[in-house]
Amino acid sequence: MESGRSGDLPGVIGGRYRVIDEVGRGGMGRVMRVENLSTGEVLAMKLLLGHDPSSHDRFRREARALARIKGEHVVRVLDADLAPELDNAPYLVMELLDGQDLATYAAARGPLALAEVAWLVQRTALGLGEVHTAGFVHRDLKPQNIFLERRGGQAAVKLLDFGLVKALRSDSDSDSDATRTGTVLGTPMYMSPEQVHGDPATIGVAADVWALGMIAFRLLTGRSYWMAPSVAGILIDIATAKMPAPSSLDPSVPPAFDAWFARSCARAIGERWPSVAEQGRAMSDLVAQLELTHHEALDLDAHHTRAVPAPTPPVSHRSGSQRQQRQVTVMFYTVSPVDPRVEEMEPEVFEALEQRYGRACADALGALGDTLTHAAHGGRFVFFGYPVAYGDDARRAVEAGLRLTAASRALGASPEGGGLGVRVGIHTGLVLVGGSRASGDHHDLVGPTIPVSTSLERIAGPAALGRGAE
């Protein structure tokens, strides 16, 4: 992550940790780079800000669980306490990892080879095995919570973020009434059916098995398995929708993967792999069955394309055509009235207001470099990853969306700019590219990623950004 300023925090937290800079933030708090004043060791501090009792319960549960989980594939927690300098805000101090999370790694590379996916699945399974052996289920496994630690240019897998960890034994002090019946916890794209139903008594090791299966599909295809445009739709699909075989969704997927996925993501808990260890071994056997070369190591520094344009390799070819599948991030935004008083404006006044918003949006997008855009459906599409792909296309799309919504809010707060708002939808997925009509423009692109971005724009609020669940 990129470091940032931390001037709004005290220079020393907990009486012994000097704040160096900020390395990340989320809905619950911030992650800081700190120095232990006694030892000089540079560490990571996860700081919870705010006073939501349920967040404090989860934070405390994470600290207790990580103190009991011992293993080389789980991030080490070194200290946990309250910060008197911040009104007794709780914090965790952990080892500082050098590398990137799996979501960032995969976004920069697109669909991965099966042997590489197998390597990642096996190492993630080792970490989950350590968690399960200690008596816990992670319950929020996703690419963002799988960290690829750089060790001499190569990677080791470490699991992060145990805020939703659940004890497998109900008498453990690491569980609480936050997991009462009816509470749905997890990240929708990787949530198991039992998590969707919200019955904590049924949630165990099999929930992590399901999530690992979904992650493998995501890595292999470059897209999420569930394609509903809303969280509610995704949850309904997880619980009830027919589940096609992966190879029927993406012809580049070896049919032999289908059986492994079907057992990883069977709706009936008893039909899934009984353990992540067996799930990982079965993936290794699959690579051997297909006579693929086993992936011996992961090089985090290879194929790094953040600053240099790189062609996206085709995922698959359909017989009889030159069309290819590739991953693209599509943003769709509209400028529309958010204040009923707009209807009373004179046409000339409204036209001038629209032009101001149009210029502000163009300036926001121009700051990110050249992108392919296309006006349609009363708004504008912006394509990241086509015709030229960069390693950080998804990140640039989100940054562009945030710039657009920030510009909208700034105009709305100005005396001459009120009445309109920008709605933004962003989705990353596979599209078909090329064929006989290939021209290097938006007409080359076909796939559900494009309409999903428009659906997300429709459900986003004024000056808000809707992202496809990952």
FENWOVEN-V265132 format. One record per backbone hydrogen bond with DSSP energy under -1.0 kcal/mol. CO is the residue of the C=O (numbers start at 1). NH is the residue of the N-H. Records with the same first field share a line. If there is no record, write none. Layout:
CO=NH / NH
//
This chain:
4=22
6=9
11=19
13=16 / 17
16=37
17=13
18=35
21=33
22=4
24=31
28=49
29=26
30=47
31=23 / 24
32=45
33=20 / 21
34=43
35=18
36=40
41=36
43=34
44=94
45=32
46=92
47=30
52=56
53=57
54=58
55=59
56=60
57=61
58=62
59=63
60=64
61=65
62=66
63=67
65=68 / 69
73=159
76=95
79=93
81=91
83=86 / 88 / 89
84=87
89=83
90=48
91=81
92=46
93=78 / 79
94=44
98=150
100=148
101=105
102=106
103=107
104=108
106=110
113=117
114=118
115=119
116=120
117=121
118=122
119=123
120=124
121=125
122=126
123=127
124=128
125=129
126=130
127=131
128=132
129=133
130=134
131=136
132=135
135=168
137=166
142=145
143=102 / 146
145=160
146=102
147=158
148=100
149=156
151=154
153=300
154=151
156=149
158=147
159=75
162=165
166=137
169=172
172=175
176=179
177=180
180=183
187=190
188=191
192=196
193=197
194=199
198=182
199=202
204=207
205=209
206=210
207=211
208=212
209=213
210=214
211=215
212=216
213=217
214=218
215=219
216=220
217=221
218=222
219=112
230=234
231=235
232=236
233=237
234=238
235=239
236=240
237=241
245=248
246=250
250=253
254=257
255=258
257=261
258=262
259=263
260=264
261=265
268=271
269=272
275=279
276=280
277=281
278=282
279=283
280=284
281=285
282=286
283=287
284=288
285=289
286=290
287=292
288=291
298=155
305=391
318=321
324=433
325=315
326=431
328=429
329=384
330=427
331=382
332=425
333=380
334=423
336=421
339=342
340=343
341=344
342=345
346=350
347=351
348=352
349=353
350=354
351=355
352=356
353=357
354=358
355=359
356=360
357=361
358=362
359=363
360=364
361=365
362=366
363=367
365=368
366=369
372=383
374=381
376=379
379=376
380=333
381=374
382=331
384=329
389=310
390=393
392=396
393=397
394=398
395=399
396=400
397=401
398=402
399=403
400=404
401=405
402=406
403=407
404=408
405=409
406=410
407=411
408=412
409=413
411=414
414=417
419=338 / 339
421=336
423=334
424=466
425=332
426=468
427=330
429=328
431=326
432=446
433=324
435=438
441=444
442=445
446=432
447=450
448=452
449=453
450=454
451=455
452=456
453=457
454=458
455=459
461=464
464=424
466=426
//
